[in-house]
Amino acid sequence: MTRRRTITAAIAAVAFGLTATAAAQDYPDRIIEMIVPSTPGSSADIVGRILVDSMGAQLGQRFVVFNKPGGASILGTAEVARAKPDGHTLMHGAVFSITVQPLTERQTGYTDKSFDPICQTFKNDQVIVARPNTYKNVADLIAASKAKPGGLNYGSPGLGTIPHLSMAELSQITKVEFNHVPFKGPAEAIQMALAGQIDFSVAPLTAAASSGLVMPALFAEKRNSSIPNVPTVKEQGFDVAPLSIGGLLGPAGMPANVKRKLEDACKTAVQSEAFQRIVRNTFQPSDFFADSAGFAAHLAKDVADKRRLLTALGMVK
């Protein structure tokens, strides 16, 4: 009896495996939902829609985009983490919601291990912006903050965002106090700097490029070709270059064949003229793209870097 049950179980397991393999080979067999955990019109939303137009044509199946920005990106990210890992529910967004939020929030319902990276499709450099004729470089900011009672006030898109963490790390390294003033988004932070309500702001280059403000420094490993005359913070002697990336991910456990199909379609999509136009319009650095393995490596490094920084800042829950 026991032997018969064992044989039956083995046959069932083989049948299940064959069924799963067949399903993976037939992928996609219905509409693919792509969740963007940010508002319509955000860079992740704009880039994602151009991406899936091409991917859908290649895969012979339509993508439907849903914007779910609640809870500082946690809502949409958590929904993807809970989805069935069959490749029919994906996420396109910044990995901030994966690398920072699980460390600073008690209840996200996911970790970085809850996702399978498919391809990295954007990389946002952060830039310091200030009114003309104020600060020429990081040394000027440091000197001015030391000289001003209480230190300089700077704006960011919010507590725990990459611009905020960039300045927090710079403050930690230089032992100089900079007072953080959080706003609802980069546009408001930039406007307040332009109006002189704060001393300077830090924001994604995409948001700051046409602000009319000067750029004393760029938080990046190397200069951005869109603003070649703006030196990096690292060039100016301070080793701060926070990673701010995003791309296409699915729930952990997707079949290898499904993941490979999506990755191949993504690689082709980013070479399209429509996508390259978006790359230029959003001031992407030359190394914005990474395949599945590269994206996974960047994600792992970012988790380690953010944990180290957030722990030092006392922000880990």
Buried (B, 14 or more C-beta within 10 A) or exposed (E): EEEEEEEEEEEEEEEEEEEEEEBBEEBBEEEBBBBBBBEEEBBBBBBBBBBBBBBBBBBEBEBEBEBBBEBBBBBBBBBBBEBEBBBBBBBBBBBBBBBBBBBBBEEBBBBBEBBBBBBBBBBBBBBBBBBEEBBEBBBBBBEBBEEEEEBBBBBBBBEBBBBBBBBBBBBEEBEBEBBBBBBEBBBBBBBBBBEEEBBBBBBBBBBBBEBEBBBBBBBBEBBBEBBEEBBBBBBBEBEBBBBBBBBBBBBBEBBEBBBBBBBBBBBBBBEBEEBEEBBEBBBBBEEBBBBBEBBBEBBEEBBEBBBEBBEEBEBBE
